[in-house]
């Protein structure tokens, strides 16, 4: 079987399993699990892979790694899909909507997982050509992508990248129509950290703020002034954005509280600026609250660097997208974070954006409970991922 014949066989096998893959996606969608709790998801994926005769290695906790192709390869290509859901209440009204209250696949990881499983089934069908070419495929079903630090580092620590030459992944993009795959050389996502600022001070009656350390007022200054000051201390080309997602202080209209907290994310496009941002945020917070005599504790959880796509790997993805019968679309760098970036600090690779919008339909957004996807994206994703492995056959 030639590389061209193998590519055609991948398309045929994925199409043959299309209904099964959609049913699997709906099952995963109805039973979402948060990061490090993907027990049922891991078991479901492992059972299907083993039924197909694919070797599976469970990771500690949740997640798994599967192996295909040559046992002593001259080249090993890894494919990654993520398993976890988000703590968001689903609002789609779908018949297969989440059955877990307050948890949903609002980032499309159920599509990622199912696409990777479809790629596995297709690669199993062309495994002889991989063996003959000395090519191996490693399929990484990763836990806890949505957490900081994410599960990618755990996969690396458990030798998930051992012997890997390149790695590929897809991420749902509801701004692209199904059948389109967004590709970009260089950075495609941003660095992202979690920021937690806790203030403490002497509380008291709102009629006598001068006898207190007016913590609520100080917290409001943190929320407004720290992002503003940061924009003047960092190169504007870094496109830094400190955005608060939660602010908590007090519980009564006439009581100045003694503690308060602001939680947010710091994102930026430039990796160099990101490396020194932790010290700078701490400095600015302390300067902002100093006039109010409160105590500030700043805790920053370093998250992820930008995903930087390697040019040769984008060439591979371009070929895979074309052979999948899909269309390459240009895509901008976003301020979203992705722990796939950690893999790319170890090996070359690339992430593509998988179109999930119904052509002519509404544009949804990720991390919202009303996210809807065109399930035709699953087959496109499976064919594209499998095609990245088959492309290595021609590279020998």
Protein Blocks (a to p, Z undefined) as FASTA:
>chain_A
ZZklmmmmmmmmmmmmmmmmmmmmmmmmmmccdehilmmmmmmmmmmmmmnopacdddeh
iaddddehjfbdfbdcdddddfbdcddddfklpakbcfbghiacfeopmmmmmmmmmmmm
mmmmmmmmmmmnopacdddddehklpccdfklmmmmnopmgoiabdcdddddfkbcehia
cddehjfbdcdddddddddddeddfklmmlmccfklmmmmmmmmmmmmmmmmpcfklopa
cddfbdcedjbfkbccfbdcdddddddfblklmmmmmmmmmmmmmmmmmmnopacddddd
dfbdcddddfklmmmmmmmmmmnopacddddddfbdcfklmmmmmbgcddddddfbdghi
acddehiakbccdfklmmmmmmmmmmmmmmmmmmZZ
